[in-house]
Amino acid sequence: MLDLRARLDLAGGRRSGGDWSYSLAFAECLATMAEEHRQAEGLPDIGAEPLERIADVFGLSRAEAALLWAVAAPDLDANSGIAYGLLRGILTSGRVTVALALELAGIPTASGDAFALLGSSSRLRRHRLVEVVDASVPWLLAELRCPEPVLATLAGGLPTDPEVDRLRIELAPVAGETTALVADALSADVPLVWVRSASAHSGSAVAAGAFAWLRLHWMAIDLHRHDPSQRLSEVLTAAARNAGLRGWGLVVLGGEAAAESAERGVFDVLTAAATPVVVVSGKAWNANWGAQMPLLVEAEPFTPEDRVELWARELGDEVDDQAGLREQLLGLRLPGEGIVEAARYAREVAAARHTDLGPAEIREAARRVGGAGGGDRFSGLATGRGPTFADLVLPSSTTEELHNIVSWARHRDSLGATGILRGRGRGISALFTGNPGTGKTLAAHVIAEELAIELYQVDLSSIVDKYIGETEKNLERVFQAAEALDVVLFFDEADSLFGKRSDVSDARDRYANQEVAYLLQRMENFDGITVLSTNLRGNLDKAFSRRMSFIVNFPDPDAATRARLWEHHLAQLPALDADDPVDVTLLAETAEVAGGDIRNIVLAAAYHAAAGAVPGTHGAVGQRHVANAAVREYRKLGRMVPDHHFRRG
């Protein structure tokens, strides 16, 4: 501020020789500034230390630093604004113009230095430390201003920016060989590091760990939260500027969102940032995205030890205090930032329900945080407090296989770390076979619920395409999205898509066989969980059997299983009629239907009872309601109704 006052004095002296009507007012303004500075004698010069720090981070010369302070001064000191106005011939406070800023810096306006210091490609403008208020006026008359985050920093505060802060996210660092590689690159002043990472891999944790390794703070933003109405290049420039103002590094998640942007040169903004930048993306770098190739790093999946360590860091003693919790955490394949957010949300859920933080709350939080929508080629099946193994009424051998699927899913990363899965994906595939209504879809729900991830049923109508080659492209998009989201991918009635390969009699047969061959290969390299469901196993290509981790048969229920199904579904009704008790034994022996049909019968009986009940009540379900509903279900299925109509006697 003292240096600026001296420059203002020189500028006023150049005008005082002529007919300058504001010379007296200008002298009084400078006198006021001098008095305020005298009173502050012995105190640090306002803004000097922050200005030096900014100049160091952004590589500003003494002239650029002086220009930055000249532009910021009227917003930080009222007397400076008045002095600017008087120098410009106005009686009100004013901003500095390009011409006045260059004059105060002692730089000729008609020089290359002028454009190098304040032109559109200058450091001050490129990093958005200085902005032009109105670019439509002649360049020398254009007013300059400093964005609020820059002013806050110069005033000794912290930079905040709503458009950047909305994208900020907390990360959990992790150490390892990849982390050390990224840290070495950053310490060697590599301008941009590109970390390719699937959703359940350690990309974000590696980026944060690299900065932690160097003992640097970092700011992380997630481009998936970006508002498309905002220019992405401007948001990234602001993020890099705010990180630099704090002296922090920058981590950008969702690099693929920037790659898909229609704007050109987005990554050039990050390469030119004054602070080290690490981009984490689910896609590999494309040489057409930027003029300069970043350092390319491949993130490995979290090891089981890494995952539990991150959960333990966020949950504290809960991990070891509760039996079995550590085992369940192995299967929650969230990225580092997802673990941070899921732990926070789980604590909120437990507090709202006035319960201790336990596995149920953690699974629910992991599912809520991990669910990100499946795009237009997925049909999301509802999750919430979803079905569990208690809702499955199946033979013990079938239930055991379903438990094995969940166990494999929880330990796939642990086994993968041994190297046994090298050369193929860590995915798990299962084929569910059986007649309609035997519980195949419900079992897929249960697996997703146990693993705290979402179940997505593929919309086959949007996959199969009459044009040759389009079906494979659609399938590839589905698998890529599923890998990025880490979901259970569910193909119902899979035989319609994965039918047997046949002898080639025409071009269509050849391409149909190619579709099946592609799918077989893609499933083998898939990193997620795939469930195929079919009512007609014989229609599937035999090669699927070898590719399947599990083939689970869902048999038609026998009388004993049907009795358990009747009891399970009847137990969920609000009331049963004691005067007309439901005869479970009779129903189990005479109604030879599947579990899904039994559920439909019980639901229809509940509606019948409610329709004949006193208004405002649910109505108690009796044998008469169940018998009528069973007859209706038989007719709906096109089956002959038994003579006894499921009634006693």
Buried (B, 14 or more C-beta within 10 A) or exposed (E): BEBBBEBBBEBBEEBEEEEBEBBEBBBEBBEBBBEBBEEEEEEEEBBBEBBEBBBEBBEBEEBBBBBBBBBBBBBBBBBBBBBBBBBBEEEEBBBBBBBBBBBBBEBEBEEEEBBBBBBEEBBBBBBBBBBBEEEEEEBBEBBBBBBEBBBBBBEEEEBEBEEBBBBBBBBBBBBBEBBBBBBBBBEEEBBBBBBBBBBBBBBBBBBBBBBBBBEBEBBBBBBEEBEEEEEBBEBBBBBBBBBBBBBBBBBBBBBBBBBEBEEEEBBBBBBBBBBBBBBBBBBEBEEEBBEEEBBEBEBBBBBBEBBBBBBBBBBEEBBEEBEEBBEBBBBBBBBBBBBBBBBBBBBEBBEEEEEEBEBBBBBBBBBBBBBBEBBEBBBBBEBEEBBEBEBBBBBEEBBEBBBBBBBBBBBBBEEBBEEEBEEEBBBBBBBBBBEEBBBBBBBBBBBBBBBBBBBBBBBBEBBEBEEBEEBBEBBEBBBBBBBBBBBBBBBBBBBBBBBBBEEEEEEEEEBBBBBBBBBBEBBEEBBBBBBBBBBEBEBBBEBBEEBBBBBBBBBBBEEEBBBBBBEBBBEEBEBBBEEBEBBBEBBBEBBBBBBBBBBBBBBBBBEBBBEEBEEEEEBBBBBBBBBBBBBBBBEEEEEEEEEEEBBEE
